[in-house]
């Protein structure tokens, strides 16, 4: 899996130095941050605080991507692992509760 740590060649002309792991980490962090925009939009439309299912999906995917970056890349940072491990469990549990609740509400 060394290819995941090598610089993406076609970005070389831009001066940006990214590996596939770093790209995964950045996309995950962006998704984790953008979930707040989803929550803000849903709450604004509803006129009250709302946490849509997309918020939990984005939380889970963003946490998993950044967690994989900190576990499998050369970074291997314990702080980053802990910082993303607990939100991943919380998001997975909240998503499970949301799905279960919706199934119970459906006839």
N, C-alpha and C positions, 0 to 999 in steps of 0.2 A: 504494500500500500504506500510505497514511497512516492508514487506519482501524485498522491494527495498533498504532499508537502512541497512539491516543486512549483516554481513560479509559473503562472499562466502566461505562456509566451505571447499570445496575441494582444496582451495588455501592455507589453513592454514599451511600445511606442508612446504610451501615455505617461510613462514614468510611475505608474501605479504598480506596486509589487504585491500581488495577491497569489496565494495558493488556494487550492480547492477547499482546504479546511478553513482558511480565513474567510473565504467567500461564504461558506456554510454558516460560520459564526456570525458574520455581518448580516446575512439575510435573516437568520434567527433572531438576532437582536433587533433588527428593524421590524420584523413581524411582532415581536413581543411588545415593542413600543407602539406600533400602529393599532394595537388592540384598544388602546385608550381612545383613539379617534372613532373607532367603531362604537365603543360604549357611549361616548359623548353624543354621537349622531343619533343613536337609538334613544337615549334619554331626552334629547332635544325634541325628537319627533313625538315621543310619548308624553312629554311635559312633566315627567317625573323620573327619578332614578331607575334605570333599567340596565340589566346586564344580559345582553343577547347571547345565544348559543355560540355565535361567531367569536365572541370575546374569549370563551373557554377553549374553542378550537384553536384560535390564534395563540393563546397562552400555552397550550400543550405543544403545538408544533414549534413555536418560538423557543420554548424551554428545551425541547428535545434537540433542536438544531444547535443551540448554544452549548447545551450539555455535551453533545457529541464533539463539538469543537474543543472543549476543555478536557475531555477524556482522551480523545484519539489523536489530536494534533500534537506537535512537539511542545506546545504551550503547557499542557498537563498541569493546570493550576488548580489546586485544591479549593481555593476561595471561589473560583468560577464554578467548580463542580457543585459546591454547597449552595451557592447563590442561585443555581438553576435547578437543582435536584428537588428542593422543597416546593417551589412553585409548580413544577411539573406534576407532582403528586396532588397538589391542591387543585390544579386545573383538571386533571383526569377525574378526580372524585367529583368535582362540581359538574363536569360534563356528564358523568354517569348519573348524578342526581337529576340533572335537567332532562335527560333522555327518559329516565324512569318516571319522572313526574308527568311528562307529556304522554307517555304510554298509558299511565293510570287515568289521565283525563279523557283519553279517546275512548269512545264506546266500542 
